[in-house]
Amino acid sequence: MQLKAKLIAASAALILAGGVSAQDLVVRIGHVGPTSGAIAHLGKDNENGARMAIEELNAKGVTIGGRKAKFELLAEDDAADPKQGTAAAQKLIDSKVNGVVGHLNSGTTIPASKLYFDAGIPQISPSATNPRYTRQGYKTAFRLVADDVHLGGTLGRYAVETLKGQRIAVIDDRTAYGQGVADEFEKGVKSKGGSVVAREFTNDKATDFTAILTSIKGKNPDVVFFGGMDAVAGPMLRQMKQLGINAKFMGGDGICSGELPKLAAGTLADGQVICAEAGGVEGEFKASMDKFKADYKKRFGIDVQLYAPYVYDAVNVMVAAMVKAGSADPAKYLPELAKTSGYKGVTGTIAFDEKGDLKNGALTLFTYKGGKREQLAVVR
């Protein structure tokens, strides 16, 4: 009896030390993004969005199936590298996470999605835009933003119809994201009778673009589109100025960050850059987005970079499905996640189609003036 009492006391002490009661349901949410490397500022932004959601859920005291849930964030770094991305995915699977929010890049999201599917673990990407992600037939894959068909195509049409681009050059970084969005941009240009006078490529770690920009300069473009990330776009813009290329510069969400003016080292002319973010809020959602941004700055001491609000919504949508199913078991809440419709998040109303894509996804067009990002329009 004395031994039994000691064992009970010891287990009670362990439970108290961890802040978890014997009745609590521990729910592990995995997050993966590049928190090291050239776009670590974007990866950390995403991770912060997840952390904020987890902290708020724990403060609310959410119950799932009649048990109080204790949420834990398991955060992994994929350095925007596909191999590291699949290693991070396997680590989360081995840790028996209940769901995953991530990855940030299409190039890491797509290979990791096969592992999550095989393990039966729901995955919501807050930012991967390559169409292939949700077209592989994996019922575990969801995304909270419009895809490259919408994003690239809209930018391509905008280049011809609004910017009146006559001679358009296209560069991509050969990643799944960069090449994908550039291909869709080119289709959008051609659909409106525009002319693509050059198609060049670089890589996502390059810093010297003299050869390709010199070649492009000879074609006298009025618009240059880059499919890639801000860490490459910044030096490219600097070198365009050095070479006297005065074309408008366009890109997708990868370049559309608050860091771009700094990365371009003050070489941005007002209105020179036009970019689109896969997402956007209008009307009633502006107030909730403004509140999120203020709360984020108060919590982390920095401004939102890009996709933190989408990560925040992804965590909450996942947990809402668990609550509805009365279970955090992936097999049990996955059907409820797939049926998500009319969920009011900070990024808008969330509903998934049969592929796991966001229904009626918005795009926000931006430019830069005085070194600050300025919204032009929200389009659907």
C-alpha positions as CSV (number, residue, x, y, z in Angstrom):
1,M,0.0,0.0,0.0
2,Q,2.8,2.4,0.9
3,L,4.5,1.7,-2.5
4,K,1.2,2.3,-4.3
5,A,0.8,5.7,-2.5
6,K,4.3,6.7,-3.3
7,L,3.7,5.9,-7.0
8,I,0.5,7.9,-7.1
9,A,2.2,10.8,-5.4
10,A,5.1,10.7,-7.8
11,S,2.8,10.6,-10.9
12,A,0.8,13.5,-9.5
13,A,4.0,15.5,-9.0
14,L,5.0,14.9,-12.6
15,I,1.6,16.0,-13.9
16,L,1.8,19.2,-11.8
17,A,5.3,19.9,-13.0
18,G,4.1,19.8,-16.6
19,G,1.1,21.9,-15.9
20,V,-1.2,19.1,-17.3
21,S,-3.8,17.3,-15.3
22,A,-4.6,13.6,-15.7
23,Q,-7.8,14.5,-17.5
24,D,-6.2,17.0,-20.0
25,L,-6.0,16.1,-23.6
26,V,-2.5,17.0,-25.0
27,V,-2.8,18.2,-28.7
28,R,0.4,18.6,-30.6
29,I,0.3,21.0,-33.6
30,G,3.4,20.9,-35.9
31,H,4.6,23.9,-37.8
32,V,7.3,23.9,-40.5
33,G,8.9,27.0,-42.2
34,P,12.3,28.3,-43.1
35,T,13.5,29.8,-39.8
36,S,17.1,29.8,-41.1
37,G,18.5,31.0,-44.4
38,A,17.8,33.9,-46.7
39,I,14.0,34.0,-46.0
40,A,14.2,33.3,-42.3
41,H,12.3,36.6,-41.7
42,L,9.3,35.0,-43.5
43,G,9.6,31.6,-41.8
44,K,9.8,33.3,-38.3
45,D,6.7,35.4,-39.2
46,N,4.8,32.2,-40.0
47,E,6.0,30.5,-36.8
48,N,4.9,33.5,-34.7
49,G,1.4,33.3,-36.2
50,A,1.2,29.6,-35.0
51,R,2.6,30.5,-31.6
52,M,0.1,33.3,-31.1
53,A,-2.8,30.9,-32.0
54,I,-1.6,28.2,-29.6
55,E,-1.2,30.7,-26.7
56,E,-4.7,32.1,-27.2
57,L,-6.2,28.6,-27.5
58,N,-4.6,27.6,-24.2
59,A,-5.8,30.8,-22.5
60,K,-9.4,30.1,-23.7
61,G,-9.5,26.6,-22.2
62,V,-10.8,24.8,-25.2
63,T,-12.5,21.4,-24.6
64,I,-12.5,18.6,-27.2
65,G,-14.8,15.6,-26.5
66,G,-15.5,16.8,-23.0
67,R,-11.8,17.1,-22.1
68,K,-9.8,20.2,-21.6
69,A,-7.2,20.5,-24.3
70,K,-3.6,21.5,-23.7
71,F,-2.1,22.6,-27.0
72,E,1.6,22.3,-27.8
73,L,3.5,23.7,-30.7
74,L,6.2,21.6,-32.3
75,A,8.2,23.9,-34.6
76,E,10.7,22.7,-37.2
77,D,13.0,24.6,-39.6
78,D,13.1,23.4,-43.2
79,A,15.4,26.2,-44.5
80,A,13.3,26.3,-47.7
81,D,15.1,23.1,-48.7
82,P,13.0,20.2,-50.0
83,K,15.3,17.5,-48.4
84,Q,15.3,19.3,-45.1
85,G,11.5,19.7,-45.5
86,T,10.8,16.0,-45.8
87,A,13.2,15.3,-42.8
88,A,11.2,17.9,-40.7
89,A,8.0,16.3,-41.8
90,Q,9.2,12.8,-40.8
91,K,10.3,14.2,-37.4
92,L,6.8,15.6,-36.8
93,I,5.2,12.3,-37.8
94,D,7.5,10.4,-35.5
95,S,6.4,12.8,-32.7
96,K,2.8,11.9,-33.4
97,V,1.5,15.4,-34.0
98,N,-2.2,15.7,-34.4
99,G,-1.9,18.1,-37.4
100,V,0.6,20.2,-39.3
101,V,0.5,23.8,-40.4
102,G,3.1,24.5,-43.1
103,H,5.2,24.4,-45.1
104,L,5.8,28.0,-46.3
105,N,7.3,27.3,-49.8
106,S,5.7,25.1,-52.5
107,G,9.0,23.4,-53.0
108,T,9.0,22.0,-49.5
109,T,5.2,21.7,-49.1
110,I,4.7,19.4,-52.1
111,P,7.3,16.6,-51.2
112,A,6.3,16.8,-47.5
113,S,2.6,16.4,-48.3
114,K,3.1,12.8,-49.5
115,L,4.6,11.9,-46.0
116,Y,1.7,13.5,-44.2
117,F,-0.8,11.7,-46.5
118,D,0.8,8.3,-45.9
119,A,0.7,9.0,-42.1
120,G,-2.9,10.2,-42.3
121,I,-2.0,13.6,-40.7
122,P,-4.0,16.7,-41.9
123,Q,-1.8,19.5,-43.3
124,I,-2.8,23.1,-44.0
125,S,-0.3,25.2,-45.9
126,P,-0.8,29.0,-45.2
127,S,1.2,30.1,-48.2
128,A,2.2,27.4,-50.7
129,T,0.6,28.5,-54.0
130,N,1.8,25.9,-56.6
131,P,-1.4,24.2,-58.0
132,R,0.2,20.8,-57.8
133,Y,0.0,20.7,-54.0
134,T,-3.7,20.1,-53.9
135,R,-4.0,18.2,-57.2
136,Q,-2.1,15.1,-56.1
137,G,-5.3,13.5,-54.7
138,Y,-4.2,13.7,-51.1
139,K,-7.2,14.1,-48.9
140,T,-5.0,15.4,-46.1
141,A,-3.8,18.5,-48.0
142,F,-5.5,22.0,-47.6
143,R,-4.4,25.6,-48.3
144,L,-5.6,29.0,-47.1
145,V,-4.5,31.1,-50.1
146,A,-5.3,31.4,-53.8
147,D,-3.0,29.3,-56.0
148,D,-0.6,30.4,-58.8
149,V,-3.1,29.9,-61.6
150,H,-5.1,32.7,-60.0
151,L,-2.1,34.8,-58.8
152,G,0.2,34.5,-61.8
153,G,-2.7,34.8,-64.3
154,T,-4.1,37.9,-62.6
155,L,-0.7,39.6,-62.6
156,G,-0.1,38.7,-66.3
157,R,-3.4,40.3,-67.3
158,Y,-2.7,43.3,-65.1
159,A,0.7,43.8,-66.8
160,V,-1.0,44.1,-70.2
161,E,-4.4,45.7,-69.4
162,T,-3.4,48.2,-66.6
163,L,0.3,48.8,-67.0
164,K,0.0,48.7,-70.8
165,G,3.1,46.5,-71.0
166,Q,4.1,45.9,-74.6
167,R,7.4,44.1,-74.1
168,I,7.6,41.9,-71.1
169,A,10.5,39.9,-69.7
170,V,10.1,37.0,-67.4
171,I,12.7,35.6,-64.9
172,D,12.2,32.7,-62.5
173,D,14.3,31.0,-59.8
174,R,13.6,27.4,-60.9
175,T,11.8,26.5,-57.6
176,A,8.3,24.9,-57.7
177,Y,6.9,28.3,-56.6
178,G,9.0,30.6,-58.8
179,Q,8.7,28.7,-62.0
180,G,5.0,27.9,-61.4
181,V,4.0,31.5,-60.8
182,A,6.1,32.7,-63.8
183,D,4.5,30.1,-66.1
184,E,1.0,31.3,-65.1
185,F,2.1,35.0,-65.4
186,E,3.2,34.3,-69.0
187,K,-0.1,32.6,-69.8
188,G,-1.9,35.6,-68.4
189,V,0.1,38.0,-70.6
190,K,-0.5,36.0,-73.7
191,S,-4.2,35.6,-73.0
192,K,-4.5,39.4,-73.3
193,G,-2.3,39.6,-76.5
194,G,0.9,40.7,-74.6
195,S,4.4,39.9,-75.9
196,V,7.0,38.0,-73.8
197,V,10.3,39.1,-75.3
198,A,12.6,37.2,-72.9
199,R,12.4,34.2,-70.5
200,E,15.4,33.8,-68.3
201,F,16.1,31.8,-65.1
202,T,18.4,32.0,-62.1
203,N,18.3,30.1,-58.7
204,D,17.0,30.9,-55.2
205,K,20.5,31.6,-53.8
206,A,21.9,33.8,-56.6
207,T,23.2,37.3,-56.0
208,D,24.7,38.3,-59.4
209,F,22.2,38.8,-62.3
210,T,24.4,40.8,-64.6
211,A,24.4,38.3,-67.5
212,I,20.6,37.8,-67.6
213,L,19.8,41.4,-67.0
214,T,22.2,42.6,-69.7
215,S,20.5,40.1,-72.1
216,I,17.1,41.4,-71.1
217,K,18.2,45.1,-71.4
218,G,18.9,44.4,-75.1
219,K,15.2,43.5,-75.6
220,N,14.1,46.9,-74.2
221,P,11.4,45.6,-71.8
222,D,8.8,47.9,-70.2
223,V,7.9,45.2,-67.6
224,V,10.1,42.6,-65.9
225,F,8.4,39.8,-63.9
226,F,10.4,37.8,-61.3
227,G,9.1,34.5,-60.0
228,G,10.9,34.0,-56.7
229,M,11.5,35.4,-53.2
230,D,12.3,38.9,-51.8
231,A,15.9,37.9,-50.8
232,V,16.7,37.5,-54.6
233,A,14.4,40.3,-55.9
234,G,16.2,42.9,-53.8
235,P,19.6,42.5,-55.3
236,M,18.0,42.1,-58.7
237,L,16.3,45.5,-58.4
238,R,19.7,47.1,-57.4
239,Q,21.4,45.6,-60.4
240,M,18.5,46.7,-62.7
241,K,19.1,50.3,-61.6
242,Q,22.9,50.0,-62.1
243,L,22.3,48.8,-65.7
244,G,19.7,51.5,-66.4
245,I,16.7,49.2,-66.8
246,N,13.8,51.4,-65.9
247,A,11.0,48.9,-66.4
248,K,8.2,48.2,-64.0
249,F,9.1,45.2,-61.8
250,M,6.4,42.6,-61.0
251,G,6.3,39.6,-58.8
252,G,4.1,37.3,-56.7
253,D,3.7,37.0,-53.0
254,G,7.3,35.9,-52.5
255,I,8.6,39.4,-53.2
256,C,5.7,41.2,-51.7
257,S,7.1,41.7,-48.2
258,G,7.8,44.7,-46.0
259,E,11.5,43.8,-46.2
260,L,11.8,44.4,-50.0
261,P,12.7,48.1,-49.9
262,K,15.5,47.3,-47.4
263,L,16.8,44.4,-49.6
264,A,16.7,46.7,-52.6
265,A,18.9,49.1,-50.6
266,G,16.8,52.2,-51.4
267,T,16.8,51.7,-55.2
268,L,13.0,51.4,-55.5
269,A,11.3,54.2,-57.4
270,D,7.8,55.0,-56.2
271,G,5.3,52.8,-58.0
272,Q,8.0,50.8,-59.8
273,V,7.1,47.5,-58.1
274,I,3.7,45.8,-58.5
275,C,3.2,42.6,-56.6
276,A,0.4,40.4,-55.4
277,E,-0.2,38.7,-52.1
278,A,-2.3,35.5,-52.2
279,G,-5.0,36.7,-49.8
280,G,-6.6,39.9,-48.8
281,V,-9.4,41.3,-46.6
282,E,-12.3,43.6,-47.4
283,G,-15.2,45.2,-45.5
284,E,-16.0,43.5,-42.2
285,F,-12.7,41.7,-42.0
286,K,-10.5,44.8,-42.0
287,A,-11.2,45.5,-38.3
288,S,-10.2,41.9,-37.3
289,M,-7.1,42.0,-39.4
290,D,-6.1,45.4,-37.9
291,K,-6.6,43.9,-34.4
292,F,-4.5,40.9,-35.3
293,K,-1.6,43.1,-36.5
294,A,-1.8,45.2,-33.4
295,D,-1.8,42.1,-31.1
296,Y,1.0,40.6,-33.1
297,K,3.2,43.7,-32.7
298,K,2.4,43.8,-29.0
299,R,3.3,40.1,-28.5
300,F,6.5,40.0,-30.7
301,G,7.6,43.6,-31.0
302,I,7.7,43.6,-34.8
303,D,5.3,44.0,-37.6
304,V,3.6,41.2,-39.5
305,Q,5.7,40.3,-42.6
306,L,3.3,38.4,-44.8
307,Y,1.6,35.2,-43.9
308,A,1.4,35.1,-40.0
309,P,-2.4,35.8,-40.1
310,Y,-3.0,32.8,-42.5
311,V,-1.0,30.5,-40.1
312,Y,-3.0,31.8,-37.2
313,D,-6.2,31.1,-39.0
314,A,-4.9,27.6,-40.1
315,V,-4.3,26.6,-36.5
316,N,-7.7,27.8,-35.4
317,V,-9.5,26.1,-38.4
318,M,-7.8,22.8,-37.5
319,V,-8.8,23.1,-33.9
320,A,-12.4,24.1,-34.8
321,A,-12.6,20.8,-36.7
322,M,-11.3,18.9,-33.7
323,V,-13.9,20.5,-31.5
324,K,-16.7,19.7,-34.0
325,A,-15.5,16.1,-34.3
326,G,-15.1,15.7,-30.5
327,S,-11.7,14.3,-31.1
328,A,-8.1,15.3,-31.9
329,D,-7.5,11.9,-33.6
330,P,-6.6,12.9,-37.2
331,A,-8.8,10.1,-38.7
332,K,-11.8,11.4,-36.8
333,Y,-11.5,15.2,-37.3
334,L,-10.2,15.1,-40.9
335,P,-13.7,14.7,-42.4
336,E,-14.8,17.8,-40.4
337,L,-11.8,19.8,-41.6
338,A,-12.7,19.0,-45.2
339,K,-16.3,20.2,-44.6
340,T,-15.1,23.6,-43.2
341,S,-17.4,26.2,-44.5
342,G,-18.3,29.7,-43.4
343,Y,-15.5,29.9,-40.8
344,K,-14.8,33.5,-39.9
345,G,-11.1,34.0,-39.6
346,V,-9.0,37.2,-39.5
347,T,-8.1,36.6,-43.2
348,G,-11.8,36.3,-44.3
349,T,-14.4,33.6,-44.6
350,I,-12.8,30.1,-44.9
351,A,-14.3,27.2,-46.9
352,F,-12.5,24.4,-48.7
353,D,-13.5,22.9,-52.1
354,E,-13.2,19.2,-52.9
355,K,-9.4,19.5,-53.6
356,G,-8.7,21.2,-50.3
357,D,-8.3,24.6,-52.0
358,L,-9.7,27.8,-50.5
359,K,-13.0,28.8,-52.1
360,N,-13.2,32.3,-53.6
361,G,-9.6,33.1,-52.7
362,A,-8.7,36.8,-52.8
363,L,-5.5,38.5,-54.1
364,T,-4.2,41.9,-52.9
365,L,-2.2,44.0,-55.3
366,F,0.5,46.2,-53.8
367,T,3.1,48.8,-54.8
368,Y,5.7,50.6,-52.8
369,K,6.0,54.4,-52.1
370,G,8.5,56.1,-49.9
371,G,9.9,52.7,-48.9
372,K,6.5,51.5,-47.6
373,R,4.1,48.9,-49.1
374,E,0.8,50.4,-50.3
375,Q,-2.3,48.5,-51.2
376,L,-3.7,49.0,-54.7
377,A,-6.7,46.7,-54.8
378,V,-8.3,43.4,-53.6
379,V,-9.3,41.2,-56.5
380,R,-11.1,37.8,-56.6
